[in-house]
Amino acid sequence: MRDEDFIARVRRHKPSALLPLIAQFASTRILSDDWMKNGQRGFGSPWALAEIARVSLAYSNEHRKHATFQDLIACNDAYNELDDPEMVKGFNGPVAGFFLRMCEQLEYQLPARHEMTRALALFKFTEPRRPLRVVRDGWDTELLGVDLVSYIAAGEMLHFAAKPNQGRFNPRWLDQPNFDFIRDVIDPDLLRTAWNRNYVIDASEFAAQNARPRPSIWRRYGHNALLSRPVVRGVHEDWLIPVPGLIVRRLSPLGLYYAGVEHWGKAFADDLGDLFEPYVGSHLRLLGTDVIEPGFTYGRDKHETVDFIVTLPEVIVLVEVKSVRPTAAVRAGNEDAHVELKRMLSKGVKQIERADRLIDEHHPAFAHIPRDRPRVGLLVTLEDFHVLNSAFHRPLLDRERPDFPIGVASAGEIEHWVTVKDVTPGQVILDARAEREEHPWPVGAGVALKQQLYGRKHRQNTIVEKAWSAGPWQQLAARDRDGG
């Protein structure tokens, strides 16, 4: 289906009729099992509902027709029929971009608890490696209008409320007597401030921000203002939550990154990097403090090695940390994606390969590293790059030592890897290796960690749990459990 036909199908209906239906339907599609189980695939997926909501708010108006649930299903079907830029007749290039665009779907399948907790663990409970520039006392109130704990709590409340309230929320509920208990753990005015400043957007403001881009095969991969403000005001007497999963993204480090860079520029990104490396290090130490060696310098010129060397009984893991995230070009999988990926990741790959080569060459600075077991490299990123470890995309990583397995792993993968308990973490890494390939194109050896974490048993991640327990809703739950 052409993009203009999809837009025309959605804009038949006025937003005040279609948006409540989207929010109601999305409230039944919060977990990936809800839209992935047999008979439900492609039916009400969050990425489809987010795009339908965007088009309705941007292109339609209140002079259009009413909408029924069957109309919403027709809009959903129209979305599913949209052409992909690389899957149309006459396209003869590689389909790597198609798989990058599919990553949009994987964003909604990440463990919500870790995604909602990571910002607190990173910004509140991590000691930076050097003095920070802008992330200092009061940074959160300056950026968000409230402290970080209240900001996260406000987002969590919206997310928790979506399902039982059919995707609707009204801040006046807090004035009702049955909500008096909230005052025991948080000032309701902090919640209101956080919502209005960070989560809620007026329908008219959304339309102005989004404008009406010309229909094209690429249009839907542009920025959706719901990513920044996932709750809509002004089309219904209640606030509407078109896609609850977007709230999780807003309160994650990614949501804070975009807000912080917009406010402070590069200084905030640099501070995030100075927090992220020790954050990864604190998780690696959950494997045992005696198996982790932090990065060091060597030689007259003080060359830097990788950020961490993990010595496990089965394998040596060379870890380089980069606080990068997929850019707009990467998310769209367009012609600039390859350049962007190399810009963000090539330096880290070279650092890992250099360390591996120096170990092979018996360099004195690396003489203490055992050479009696396999080695792999992990390039740890702040956000998921999802399919980058596939044979389609590993060629994007310029390799000087293609027989040496290197993989890209996100913060979330590290959080789960270090707590595996049904097998050893080292065995997980060994099982995640993929050998070098030459056909149909040269592909360096890789490490696909995420696939080896599915279905594993885990012990509690004490870092994540500490951050999770700092929230007011978790304090209420603990009080109820203790009979307080």
Buried (B, 14 or more C-beta within 10 A) or exposed (E): EEBEEBBBBBBBBBBBBBBBBBBBBBBBBBBBEBBBEEEEEEBBBBBBBBBBBBBBBBBBEEEBEEBEEEBBBBBBBBBBEBEBBBEEEEEEEBEBBBBBBBBBBBBBBBEBEBBBBBBBBBBBBBEBBEEBBBBEEEBBBEBBBBBBBBBBBBBBBBBEBBBEBBBBBBBEBBEEEEEEEBEEBBEBEBBBBBBBBBBBBEBEBBBEBBEEBEBEBEBBBEEBBBBBBBBBBBBBEBBBBBBBBBBBBBBBBBBBBBBBBEBBEEBBBBBBBBBBBBBBBBBBBBBEEEBBBBBEEBEEEEEBBBBBBBBBEBBBBBBBBBBBBBBEBBBBBBEBBBEBBBEBBBEBBBBBBBBBBBBEEEBEBBEEBEEEEBBBBBBBBBBBBBBBBBEBBBBBBEBEBBEBBBBBBBBBBBBBBBBBEEEBBBBBBBEBBBEBBEEEEEBBBBBBBBEBBEEBEBEEBEBBBBBBEBBBBBBBEEEEEEEE
